[in-house]
Each structure stands twice: as structure tokens, then as C-alpha cells.
Amino acid sequence: MPSLSTPSSQSTASAAGGSSVSTPAFSPLYQQIKGLILHSLQHGEWKPGEVIPSEMELAARFRVSQGTVRKAIDELAADNLLMRRQGKGTFVATHAERQVQYRFLKLLPDVGDAREEGPAQRTILECKRSRASADVARALQLRTGDAIIQARRILSFAGVPTILEDIWLPGQAFKGLTAEQMSAYQGPTYAMFELDYGVRMVRAEEKIRAVLPDEEQAALLLVKPQTPLLSVERLAHTYNDVPMELRRALYRTDTHHYHNSLS
């Protein structure tokens, strides 16, 4: 069993069954185990919603103590990548579960309750294969001209178009995605990505600013061109910080507002 203080990355990788993943020899052992578990998650060894091996099994696999495995799992659970269930084990977190659903932006009605308002009604305007422009390729770490999936949709509340979204996805990872598929799935979009394509979004960066729509955007949202809108650009990542979605959205804020709770 490698030492808890200065394990070599080579011995830890070999304990993982010959994985090519290496972590710095000076990093804490539990961080190396965390990296190896992340590697298994990224490569689909355990799917979203599935139970992972027990701490005892993982300790034997990586040739470390259960305490080291437990600390690695604790960090992954704190990051909402794994979920502990009393008496059942540890599961890969999924966006299908309400407590870990990954929200693009929390938009709440100015009057009433979001639960009374109900889920957004989705109108898929297009979903097609395309080629990555320079800025999309840069964001998704692709080459200009690589295959992508490009989608546009409107989200409405109480019949009022409120959000206009443009979405770009790597074509290889989301091969076969169609407008019909996006329309038919009733749950969170990220849950569909997990179930149908094995891609789980675990982290995102957002840029928020106030903008004026162009004529086409204003027409789609049923507002005047001089109406200020909230612009949100999101870059969502899967495991190991691999970018998997670029999303640019425009929000009406005449009946809704952005809400965030900080703690």
C-alpha cells in the first residue's frame, strides 16, 4: 500500500488498473484518489444515477485505506458529483434529481410563486448540425469548422415568451440530437444529456450583462427593439473541466427577475 504522505503517481495509476491518468507525487493521496474516481466518471465507468463501488472495494482497488477513499468521496459529494444515501451507498449525482439539478439561471416571477407558474413551455425553433465558428470553437475547445449541434429555443411562462436561447454543443458528443428529441423530453435538458448521451454538466461560468435585442430577437420575444434584456452567456463543463455547452440567452425582465441565494 502506498504511503499516505508521499505516494508516487505511477503506483497510484497502476493500482487503478493501468490508467494513464497521473497526479503529482506531492499531492495528498486522497486528492490522487479523487482524480482517479473523476477519471472513471468521465469515461463512463459509472453512469449518472448508478451506485459506485463501496469504500472497501475502492480501497482495495487503489491499495489505500478506507479513510483515504472516504475523504476523496466526501469532497466529490461536496462538489455535487456524488450523492450519499443512508443505507444504500454512494451514487453518481444526476440532474434528474431535484436537489442537484443544474440551473442555467434562476428566473422567478415578480408576482406569485414559481411553483404556481409551473415549468416553462418550450418551443424548439431549430436544432441542426453545423460548423463551429471561430468564437464557438474557442469556447468549446474545438477547431474552427468542426462539427457542432446548434439549437435555438424559446421558453415561455403562462404563454408569454420569456427566454430566447441559442445553444452550441460538440457534434461528436451529441451526434443525432434532434428538435423532436428536445421537444419530447419533459425533464431538465441536462438530465436528457445525461440519459441519452452520457454527458453530465458539473460546473459552469456565466457572464451577465444588460443588452438591447436586434429586430429578430425582439420579434421572437414580443418586445420592442429598445427594450432592455438580460443577456447570459454560459459555458458548461463536464468532468475534468471539459467544455460541453455554450449557451447564450436573452431574458425578459418585465415580469420576472434573476434570483440568487448566496451563503
Sine and cosine of phi, psi and omega as CSV:
sin_phi,cos_phi,sin_psi,cos_psi,sin_omega,cos_omega
0.00,0.00,0.75,-0.67,0.00,-1.00
-0.91,0.42,0.43,-0.90,0.02,-1.00
-0.92,0.39,0.53,-0.85,0.03,-1.00
-0.95,0.32,-0.35,0.94,-0.12,-0.99
-1.00,-0.05,-0.74,0.67,-0.07,-1.00
-0.69,-0.72,0.91,0.41,0.05,-1.00
-0.96,0.29,0.50,-0.87,0.08,-1.00
-1.00,0.06,0.56,-0.83,0.01,-1.00
-0.90,0.43,-0.52,0.85,-0.04,-1.00
-0.92,0.40,-0.69,0.72,-0.03,-1.00
-0.93,0.37,-0.58,0.81,0.01,-1.00
-0.93,0.37,-0.64,0.77,0.02,-1.00
-0.91,0.41,-0.65,0.76,0.00,-1.00
-0.92,0.39,-0.52,0.85,0.04,-1.00
-0.92,0.40,-0.39,0.92,0.00,-1.00
-1.00,0.09,0.16,0.99,0.07,-1.00
1.00,-0.03,0.56,0.83,0.09,-1.00
0.99,0.10,0.28,0.96,0.00,-1.00
-0.88,0.48,0.58,-0.81,0.01,-1.00
-0.99,0.14,-0.08,1.00,-0.01,-1.00
-0.94,0.34,0.73,-0.69,0.07,-1.00
-0.79,-0.61,0.55,-0.84,0.06,-1.00
-0.81,-0.58,0.48,-0.88,-0.07,-1.00
-0.84,0.55,0.64,-0.77,-0.05,-1.00
-0.90,0.44,-0.41,0.91,-0.05,-1.00
-1.00,0.05,-0.09,1.00,-0.02,-1.00
-0.97,0.23,0.48,-0.88,0.03,-1.00
-0.84,0.54,0.53,-0.85,-0.08,-1.00
-0.87,0.49,-0.64,0.77,-0.02,-1.00
-0.90,0.43,-0.51,0.86,0.05,-1.00
-0.93,0.36,-0.58,0.82,0.06,-1.00
-0.91,0.41,-0.66,0.75,0.03,-1.00
-0.91,0.41,-0.64,0.77,0.07,-1.00
-0.85,0.53,-0.68,0.73,0.02,-1.00
-0.90,0.45,-0.62,0.78,0.02,-1.00
-0.94,0.35,-0.61,0.79,0.07,-1.00
-0.91,0.41,-0.67,0.74,0.06,-1.00
-0.86,0.51,-0.64,0.77,0.03,-1.00
-0.87,0.49,-0.68,0.74,0.02,-1.00
-0.91,0.41,-0.62,0.78,0.04,-1.00
-0.90,0.43,-0.71,0.71,-0.04,-1.00
-0.88,0.47,-0.58,0.81,-0.06,-1.00
-1.00,-0.07,0.21,0.98,0.17,-0.98
0.97,0.24,0.33,0.94,0.04,-1.00
-0.89,0.47,-0.62,0.78,0.09,-1.00
-0.82,-0.57,0.83,-0.56,-0.07,-1.00
-1.00,0.10,0.37,-0.93,0.08,-1.00
-0.81,0.59,0.75,-0.66,-0.01,-1.00
1.00,-0.02,-0.23,0.97,-0.02,-1.00
-1.00,0.05,0.45,-0.90,0.07,-1.00
-0.99,0.17,0.62,-0.79,0.07,-1.00
-1.00,-0.09,0.23,-0.97,0.03,-1.00
-0.85,0.53,0.38,-0.92,-0.01,-1.00
-0.93,0.37,0.26,-0.96,0.04,-1.00
-0.85,0.52,-0.61,0.79,0.01,-1.00
-0.90,0.43,-0.69,0.73,0.00,-1.00
-0.91,0.41,-0.66,0.75,0.01,-1.00
-0.93,0.37,-0.60,0.80,0.05,-1.00
-0.88,0.47,-0.66,0.75,0.03,-1.00
-0.93,0.37,-0.63,0.78,-0.01,-1.00
-0.90,0.44,-0.69,0.72,-0.06,-1.00
-1.00,-0.08,-0.06,1.00,0.02,-1.00
0.86,0.50,0.75,0.66,0.06,-1.00
-0.72,-0.69,0.05,-1.00,0.01,-1.00
-0.98,0.20,0.35,-0.94,0.07,-1.00
-0.90,0.45,-0.55,0.83,0.03,-1.00
-0.88,0.48,-0.62,0.78,0.03,-1.00
-0.92,0.40,-0.69,0.73,0.04,-1.00
-0.89,0.45,-0.67,0.74,-0.03,-1.00
-0.88,0.48,-0.65,0.76,0.00,-1.00
-0.92,0.40,-0.63,0.78,0.04,-1.00
-0.90,0.43,-0.68,0.73,-0.01,-1.00
-0.93,0.37,-0.59,0.81,0.04,-1.00
-0.85,0.53,-0.68,0.73,0.00,-1.00
-0.92,0.38,-0.65,0.76,0.01,-1.00
-0.92,0.39,-0.56,0.83,0.06,-1.00
-0.94,0.34,-0.63,0.78,0.04,-1.00
-0.90,0.43,-0.48,0.88,0.03,-1.00
-1.00,0.08,0.08,1.00,-0.01,-1.00
0.89,0.46,0.49,0.87,0.08,-1.00
-0.99,-0.11,-0.47,0.88,0.08,-1.00
-0.80,-0.60,0.38,-0.92,0.02,-1.00
-0.75,-0.66,0.80,-0.61,0.07,-1.00
-1.00,0.02,0.69,-0.73,0.08,-1.00
-0.81,-0.59,0.86,-0.51,-0.09,-1.00
-0.82,0.58,0.83,-0.56,0.06,-1.00
0.98,0.21,-0.04,1.00,-0.05,-1.00
-0.88,-0.48,-0.43,0.90,0.00,-1.00
0.86,-0.51,-0.28,-0.96,-0.01,-1.00
-0.91,-0.41,0.75,-0.66,-0.11,-0.99
-0.87,-0.50,0.44,-0.90,0.13,-0.99
-0.95,0.32,0.81,-0.59,-0.03,-1.00
-0.90,0.44,0.51,-0.86,-0.03,-1.00
-0.66,-0.75,0.56,-0.83,0.03,-1.00
-0.94,0.33,-0.17,0.99,0.06,-1.00
-0.95,0.33,-0.30,0.95,0.01,-1.00
-1.00,-0.07,0.76,-0.65,-0.14,-0.99
-0.84,0.55,-0.64,0.77,-0.12,-0.99
-0.95,0.31,-0.22,0.98,0.00,-1.00
-0.83,-0.56,0.23,0.97,0.03,-1.00
-0.88,0.48,0.70,-0.72,-0.08,-1.00
-1.00,-0.08,0.94,-0.35,-0.09,-1.00
-1.00,0.02,0.69,-0.73,0.09,-1.00
-0.95,0.32,-0.73,0.68,0.06,-1.00
-0.35,-0.94,0.68,-0.73,0.00,-1.00
-1.00,0.06,0.98,-0.21,0.01,-1.00
-0.94,-0.35,0.87,-0.49,-0.05,-1.00
-0.90,-0.43,0.50,-0.87,0.04,-1.00
-0.94,0.35,0.56,-0.83,0.05,-1.00
-0.92,0.39,-0.53,0.85,-0.03,-1.00
-0.83,-0.55,0.71,-0.70,0.04,-1.00
1.00,0.01,-0.23,-0.97,-0.09,-1.00
-0.89,-0.45,0.61,-0.79,-0.01,-1.00
-0.88,0.48,-0.53,0.85,0.01,-1.00
-0.93,0.37,-0.56,0.83,0.06,-1.00
-0.95,0.33,-0.56,0.83,0.00,-1.00
-0.93,0.37,-0.53,0.85,0.02,-1.00
0.99,0.13,0.07,-1.00,-0.03,-1.00
-0.93,0.36,0.35,-0.94,0.01,-1.00
-0.94,0.35,0.56,-0.83,0.13,-0.99
-1.00,-0.01,0.78,-0.63,-0.10,-0.99
-0.98,-0.21,0.72,-0.69,0.12,-0.99
-0.85,-0.53,0.93,-0.37,-0.01,-1.00
-1.00,0.08,0.91,-0.42,-0.02,-1.00
-0.99,0.13,-0.58,0.81,0.06,-1.00
-0.28,-0.96,0.43,-0.90,0.12,-0.99
-0.44,-0.90,0.94,-0.33,-0.16,-0.99
-0.58,-0.82,0.36,-0.93,0.15,-0.99
-0.99,0.16,0.64,-0.77,-0.03,-1.00
-0.53,-0.85,-0.16,-0.99,0.04,-1.00
-0.89,-0.45,0.64,-0.77,-0.09,-1.00
-0.95,0.32,0.80,-0.60,0.16,-0.99
-0.95,0.31,0.14,-0.99,-0.06,-1.00
-0.87,0.49,-0.68,0.74,-0.06,-1.00
-0.95,0.30,-0.60,0.80,0.05,-1.00
-0.93,0.38,-0.67,0.74,0.02,-1.00
-0.88,0.48,-0.66,0.75,0.00,-1.00
-0.89,0.45,-0.68,0.73,-0.03,-1.00
-0.92,0.40,-0.65,0.76,-0.07,-1.00
-1.00,-0.06,0.13,0.99,0.01,-1.00
0.84,0.55,0.71,0.71,0.08,-1.00
-0.92,-0.39,-0.01,-1.00,0.14,-0.99
-0.99,-0.14,0.55,-0.84,0.06,-1.00
-0.83,0.56,0.78,-0.63,-0.03,-1.00
1.00,-0.08,-0.13,0.99,0.06,-1.00
-0.90,0.43,0.41,-0.91,-0.01,-1.00
-0.93,0.36,0.70,-0.71,0.08,-1.00
-0.68,-0.74,0.26,-0.96,0.20,-0.98
-0.97,-0.25,0.79,-0.62,0.01,-1.00
-0.88,-0.48,0.82,-0.57,-0.03,-1.00
-0.77,-0.63,0.51,-0.86,0.10,-0.99
-0.71,-0.70,0.71,-0.70,0.01,-1.00
-0.54,-0.84,0.35,-0.94,0.09,-1.00
-0.90,-0.44,0.72,-0.69,0.11,-0.99
-0.95,-0.31,0.81,-0.59,-0.05,-1.00
-0.89,-0.46,0.52,-0.85,0.09,-1.00
-0.83,-0.55,0.79,-0.62,-0.04,-1.00
0.80,0.60,0.58,0.82,0.05,-1.00
0.99,0.15,0.02,1.00,-0.02,-1.00
-0.97,-0.22,0.86,-0.51,0.04,-1.00
-0.89,0.46,0.84,-0.54,-0.15,-0.99
-0.87,-0.50,-0.53,0.85,-0.07,-1.00
-0.75,-0.66,0.74,-0.67,0.12,-0.99
-0.91,-0.41,0.86,-0.51,-0.07,-1.00
-0.87,-0.49,0.70,-0.71,0.20,-0.98
-0.92,-0.40,0.79,-0.62,-0.13,-0.99
-0.80,-0.60,0.70,-0.71,0.09,-1.00
-0.83,-0.56,0.74,-0.67,-0.03,-1.00
-0.76,-0.65,0.54,-0.84,0.07,-1.00
-0.87,0.49,0.78,-0.63,-0.08,-1.00
-0.89,0.46,-0.58,0.81,-0.05,-1.00
-0.92,0.39,-0.67,0.74,-0.05,-1.00
-0.96,0.27,-0.45,0.89,-0.09,-1.00
-0.86,-0.51,0.59,0.81,-0.01,-1.00
-0.86,0.50,0.78,-0.63,0.05,-1.00
1.00,-0.08,-0.07,1.00,0.01,-1.00
-0.89,0.45,0.74,-0.67,-0.04,-1.00
-0.80,-0.60,0.28,-0.96,0.06,-1.00
-0.89,0.46,-0.62,0.78,0.01,-1.00
-0.88,0.47,-0.65,0.76,0.01,-1.00
-0.91,0.41,-0.68,0.73,0.02,-1.00
-0.91,0.41,-0.58,0.81,0.00,-1.00
-0.95,0.30,-0.61,0.79,-0.12,-0.99
-0.97,0.26,-0.53,0.85,-0.06,-1.00
-0.96,0.26,0.82,-0.57,-0.12,-0.99
-1.00,-0.04,-0.26,0.96,-0.03,-1.00
-1.00,0.01,-0.17,-0.98,0.03,-1.00
-0.87,0.50,0.62,-0.79,-0.01,-1.00
-0.86,0.50,-0.62,0.78,-0.01,-1.00
-0.92,0.40,-0.49,0.87,0.08,-1.00
-0.93,0.38,-0.61,0.79,0.07,-1.00
-0.90,0.44,-0.66,0.75,0.04,-1.00
-0.86,0.51,-0.63,0.77,0.03,-1.00
-0.91,0.41,-0.78,0.62,-0.13,-0.99
-0.93,0.37,-0.67,0.74,-0.12,-0.99
-1.00,-0.07,-0.40,0.91,-0.10,-1.00
-0.79,-0.62,-0.04,1.00,0.04,-1.00
0.92,0.39,0.40,0.92,-0.02,-1.00
-0.94,-0.35,0.86,-0.51,0.02,-1.00
-0.92,-0.40,0.82,-0.57,0.07,-1.00
-0.99,0.16,0.82,-0.57,-0.08,-1.00
-0.89,-0.46,-0.26,0.97,-0.03,-1.00
-0.41,-0.91,0.46,-0.89,0.03,-1.00
-0.50,-0.86,0.41,-0.91,0.12,-0.99
-0.87,-0.49,0.64,-0.77,-0.02,-1.00
-0.80,-0.60,0.61,-0.79,0.16,-0.99
-0.88,-0.48,0.82,-0.57,-0.08,-1.00
-0.86,-0.51,0.75,-0.66,0.03,-1.00
-0.47,-0.88,0.26,-0.96,0.08,-1.00
-1.00,-0.06,0.71,-0.70,-0.04,-1.00
-0.63,-0.78,0.20,-0.98,0.16,-0.99
-0.95,-0.30,0.67,-0.75,-0.02,-1.00
-0.97,0.23,0.38,-0.92,0.19,-0.98
-0.99,0.14,0.01,-1.00,-0.10,-1.00
-0.89,0.46,-0.66,0.75,-0.01,-1.00
-0.91,0.41,-0.71,0.70,0.01,-1.00
-0.89,0.46,-0.67,0.74,0.02,-1.00
-0.89,0.46,-0.65,0.76,0.00,-1.00
-0.91,0.42,-0.64,0.77,-0.02,-1.00
-0.93,0.37,-0.54,0.84,-0.01,-1.00
-1.00,-0.10,0.04,1.00,0.03,-1.00
0.85,0.53,0.71,0.71,0.07,-1.00
-0.78,-0.62,0.24,-0.97,0.07,-1.00
-0.98,0.21,0.51,-0.86,-0.03,-1.00
-0.83,0.55,-0.45,0.89,-0.01,-1.00
-1.00,0.04,0.12,0.99,0.00,-1.00
-0.97,0.22,0.85,-0.53,0.05,-1.00
-0.93,0.36,0.67,-0.74,0.02,-1.00
-0.82,-0.57,0.33,-0.94,0.09,-1.00
-1.00,-0.05,0.86,-0.51,0.02,-1.00
-0.98,-0.19,0.78,-0.62,0.01,-1.00
-0.79,-0.62,0.87,-0.49,0.10,-0.99
-0.96,-0.29,0.84,-0.54,-0.05,-1.00
-0.86,-0.51,0.70,-0.72,0.16,-0.99
-0.89,-0.45,0.93,-0.37,-0.07,-1.00
-0.98,-0.20,0.62,-0.78,-0.07,-1.00
-0.87,-0.49,0.51,-0.86,0.18,-0.98
-1.00,-0.09,-0.28,-0.96,-0.05,-1.00
-0.83,0.56,0.50,-0.87,0.02,-1.00
0.85,0.53,0.51,0.86,0.12,-0.99
0.87,0.50,0.56,0.83,0.08,-1.00
-1.00,0.08,0.88,-0.48,-0.01,-1.00
-0.93,0.36,0.73,-0.69,-0.08,-1.00
-0.78,-0.63,-0.16,0.99,0.00,-1.00
-0.43,-0.90,0.75,-0.66,0.20,-0.98
-0.92,-0.38,0.81,-0.59,-0.05,-1.00
-0.74,-0.67,0.79,-0.61,0.07,-1.00
-0.87,-0.49,0.84,-0.54,-0.11,-0.99
-0.77,-0.63,0.53,-0.85,0.11,-0.99
-0.89,-0.46,0.75,-0.66,-0.08,-1.00
-0.88,-0.48,0.76,-0.65,0.22,-0.97
-0.96,0.27,0.67,-0.75,0.02,-1.00
-0.83,-0.56,0.36,0.93,0.05,-1.00
-0.98,0.19,-0.36,0.93,0.02,-1.00
-0.81,-0.59,-0.14,0.99,-0.02,-1.00
-0.73,-0.68,0.28,-0.96,0.03,-1.00
-0.61,-0.79,0.43,-0.90,0.07,-1.00
-0.97,0.23,0.73,-0.69,-0.03,-1.00
-0.75,-0.66,0.77,-0.64,0.03,-1.00
-0.65,-0.76,0.67,-0.74,0.04,-1.00
-0.95,-0.31,0.83,-0.56,-0.02,-1.00
-0.94,-0.33,0.67,-0.74,0.03,-1.00
-0.56,-0.83,0.00,0.00,0.00,0.00
